[in-house]
């Protein structure tokens, strides 16, 4: 059996990360990787789109609705450029996606070679958290692992550039030597607990409200039971941002549906008539649909929270996970009756 090359190891490492699908469009800049798929029994599964832009959007949709990292792939030059639209969707919606693209041979770089594009500069905005080029085989495990880990922990797109000749180099693992960077698989997610003082302040604001509304976004996915519990305690109606449509069922009598340009009239009236707003996992941008009252933003990332008038800031606690407001010392008491959402 011939020695494993870089492209073979790339697919092996993706399998080790439990990547099951790669959304891609073929091109000669990734011929080495395409050949490796033939030797890997199509694992992970190569899913061909009709265009590189669709490969990126497919990876984004996959990540949004599975909770897994999405992986897309394209050739060098124009193929890599076509990924940008989908990757910006991932960046703005905070979705973990890894883009793997080809590049011309290292010997041709800087020579205005056919379809040569400065891909590091191209991706430095959309993949600002992590974009790197692999130039030697020993670099691959560390760079790929970091691209996946950063995408998952920061919920952002990252990019990995592999020149065509590097794809076909014999793979050699990094050694325990000077200027070699070892790497490992997996992510150890921290156990996170709420900040009691911040929860108490939020509970105080919510208890003072007589017509409390909730705005629920995609960041609240997985917290359905807590949302229902808090809504019952507050007697609150709940509107949903577009990406949070599947967080709560529209069949719940106190859920008013979507808010915003594509929202419902009950959601508009809920926001218009409430006196206190609890925002959970949303960075909803259209302030004209928001009430001009005090709001309690809830989320684990201070950079992505919506900021409304008289918002009560909840400081982040690194390494600690926030639960619902009922985790505070004094859970909010339910007001008399729920706001009308009919």
Number of C-alpha atoms within 10 A of each C-alpha: 3 5 10 14 19 28 27 23 21 19 20 17 17 19 15 12 16 13 18 17 20 25 24 29 23 19 14 15 24 25 18 21 25 21 13 23 18 11 11 14 9 15 18 17 15 18 15 17 16 10 15 27 22 20 27 33 24 22 28 30 18 20 20 20 9 9 13 18 26 30 28 30 31 29 28 26 20 13 21 24 18 18 26 20 16 23 30 20 18 28 22 12 16 20 27 30 34 32 29 25 26 29 28 24 17 13 10 12 14 11 8 9 12 9 12 17 19 13 21 16 10 15 24 15 13 22 26 15 16 22 25 19 19 19 16 17 22 18 18 27 22 17 22 24 19 20 26 29 21 20 25 23 11 15 20 28 34 32 31 25 24 29 24 23 19 22 29 19 16 17 20 16 15 18 11 9 8 6 8 13 15 16 14 9 15 11 13 6 8 10 9 14 14 17 18 15 13 17 23 19 17 23 22 15 18 27 19 14 17 19 23 27 31 25 27 30 24 21 19 21 18 11 15 14 11 16 22 16 14 21 21 17 16 26 21 29 27 32 31 30 23 19 17 20 18 15 19 23 14 16 9 12 11 22 23 25 24 25 26 20 10 10 17 16 16 20 24 20 16 28 26 15 14 21 19 25 29 25 27 25 24 23 21 22 12 10 13 9 17 21 21 18 15 18 27 24 24 28 23 21 14 13 8 13 19 20 17 18 12 11 18 18 16 19 14 16 14 11 11 14 15 19 18 18 25 18 17 19 12 14 20 21 17 19 19 10 11 18 19 14 18 12
